[in-house]
């Protein structure tokens, strides 16, 4: 019976020891990963774009933060995607991009508002036509 008790105590001590080692390894791993993220720097990626006057401007798009003109939220993009976006949709003009950029969410909201306004206008036109028909019927019945 005595060897079983000793074996049990040995297993308990081994489990506690393994738990302590696992905790130490986790703490070491977390501190290493935190130190890596704190020491990394973003490399500057300069691209040549035009301004409103047609002059070429060098801009670091890797560290560039876009601001939506509708929601005023800051948005980040990968530098290659941002350069392609500016060249494709804004003719390579950084000032035009800054003045008119809006997020897809804001653009969807504006499209929805335009659709609702268009529907309101259609219904107003239809309502006005029905009012005119009612008045014509009222005038026709008074003449008879």
C-alpha positions as CSV (number, residue, x, y, z in Angstrom):
1,X,0.0,0.0,0.0
2,X,2.9,2.3,0.7
3,X,4.3,2.3,-2.8
4,X,0.9,3.3,-4.2
5,X,0.8,6.4,-1.9
6,X,4.4,7.3,-2.9
7,X,3.5,6.9,-6.6
8,X,0.4,9.1,-6.1
9,X,2.5,11.8,-4.4
10,X,5.1,11.6,-7.2
11,X,2.3,12.0,-9.9
12,X,0.8,15.0,-8.0
13,X,4.2,16.7,-7.8
14,X,4.9,16.0,-11.5
15,X,1.5,17.6,-12.5
16,X,2.2,20.6,-10.4
17,X,5.7,20.9,-11.9
18,X,4.3,20.5,-15.4
19,X,1.7,23.2,-14.7
20,X,4.4,25.6,-13.5
21,X,6.6,24.9,-16.5
22,X,3.6,25.5,-18.9
23,X,2.8,28.8,-17.1
24,X,6.5,29.9,-17.3
25,X,6.7,29.0,-21.0
26,X,3.4,30.9,-21.8
27,X,4.7,34.0,-20.0
28,X,8.0,33.8,-21.9
29,X,6.2,33.4,-25.2
30,X,3.9,36.3,-24.5
31,X,6.8,38.6,-23.5
32,X,8.7,37.6,-26.6
33,X,5.8,38.3,-28.9
34,X,5.1,41.6,-27.2
35,X,8.6,42.7,-27.6
36,X,8.6,41.9,-31.3
37,X,5.4,43.9,-31.9
38,X,6.8,46.9,-29.9
39,X,10.1,47.0,-31.8
40,X,8.7,46.6,-35.4
41,X,8.6,49.7,-37.5
42,X,6.5,50.3,-40.6
43,X,8.7,50.7,-43.6
44,X,8.0,53.8,-45.7
45,X,6.6,53.1,-49.2
46,X,6.7,56.2,-51.3
47,X,4.6,56.5,-54.4
48,X,4.5,59.3,-57.0
49,X,1.0,60.9,-57.4
50,X,-0.2,64.2,-58.7
51,X,-1.8,67.0,-56.9
52,X,-4.6,69.4,-58.1
53,X,-2.0,71.6,-59.9
54,X,-0.6,68.6,-61.8
55,X,2.7,68.5,-59.9
56,X,4.1,65.2,-58.9
57,X,4.1,64.5,-55.1
58,X,5.9,61.8,-53.2
59,X,3.6,60.2,-50.6
60,X,4.3,57.4,-48.1
61,X,1.1,55.3,-48.6
62,X,2.3,52.6,-46.2
63,X,1.7,54.8,-43.2
64,X,-1.2,56.8,-44.8
65,X,-4.6,57.0,-43.0
66,X,-7.6,57.8,-45.2
67,X,-10.5,59.8,-43.7
68,X,-14.0,59.3,-45.1
69,X,-15.6,62.6,-46.0
70,X,-19.1,61.4,-44.9
71,X,-18.5,59.5,-41.7
72,X,-15.1,61.1,-40.8
73,X,-13.7,57.7,-39.8
74,X,-10.1,56.9,-40.3
75,X,-9.4,53.9,-42.6
76,X,-6.2,52.1,-43.4
77,X,-5.3,50.2,-46.6
78,X,-2.4,48.2,-47.8
79,X,-0.1,50.6,-49.7
80,X,-0.3,48.7,-53.0
81,X,-4.1,48.6,-52.9
82,X,-4.3,52.3,-52.0
83,X,-2.0,53.3,-54.8
84,X,-4.1,51.2,-57.3
85,X,-7.3,52.7,-55.9
86,X,-6.1,56.3,-56.3
87,X,-4.8,55.7,-59.8
88,X,-7.9,53.8,-60.9
89,X,-10.8,55.9,-59.4
90,X,-9.2,59.2,-58.8
91,X,-6.9,59.5,-61.9
92,X,-3.8,59.4,-59.7
93,X,-4.8,62.7,-58.1
94,X,-4.2,62.6,-54.3
95,X,-6.0,65.9,-53.6
96,X,-9.1,64.6,-55.5
97,X,-8.9,61.5,-53.4
98,X,-8.6,63.4,-50.1
99,X,-11.6,65.7,-51.1
100,X,-14.0,63.0,-52.3
101,X,-13.1,59.7,-50.7
102,X,-15.9,57.8,-48.9
103,X,-16.0,54.3,-47.5
104,X,-18.2,51.7,-49.2
105,X,-20.5,51.8,-46.1
106,X,-21.1,55.5,-46.5
107,X,-21.5,55.1,-50.3
108,X,-24.2,52.4,-49.7
109,X,-26.0,54.7,-47.3
110,X,-26.0,57.6,-49.8
111,X,-27.3,55.2,-52.5
112,X,-30.1,54.1,-50.2
113,X,-31.0,57.7,-49.4
114,X,-31.1,58.5,-53.2
115,X,-33.3,55.5,-53.9
116,X,-35.7,56.5,-51.1
117,X,-35.9,60.0,-52.4
118,X,-36.5,58.8,-55.9
119,X,-39.4,56.6,-54.6
120,X,-40.8,59.5,-52.7
121,X,-40.7,61.6,-55.9
122,X,-42.5,58.9,-57.8
123,X,-45.2,58.6,-55.2
124,X,-45.7,62.3,-55.1
125,X,-46.1,62.4,-58.9
126,X,-48.6,59.5,-58.6
127,X,-50.4,61.2,-55.8
128,X,-50.6,64.5,-57.7
129,X,-52.0,62.6,-60.7
130,X,-54.7,61.0,-58.5
131,X,-55.6,64.4,-57.0
132,X,-56.0,65.9,-60.5
133,X,-58.2,63.0,-61.6
134,X,-60.4,63.5,-58.4
135,X,-60.7,67.2,-59.2
136,X,-61.7,66.5,-62.8
137,X,-64.3,64.0,-61.6
138,X,-65.6,66.5,-59.1
139,X,-65.8,69.2,-61.8
140,X,-67.5,66.8,-64.3
141,X,-70.2,65.8,-61.8
142,X,-71.0,69.5,-61.0
143,X,-71.4,70.3,-64.7
144,X,-73.9,67.5,-65.3
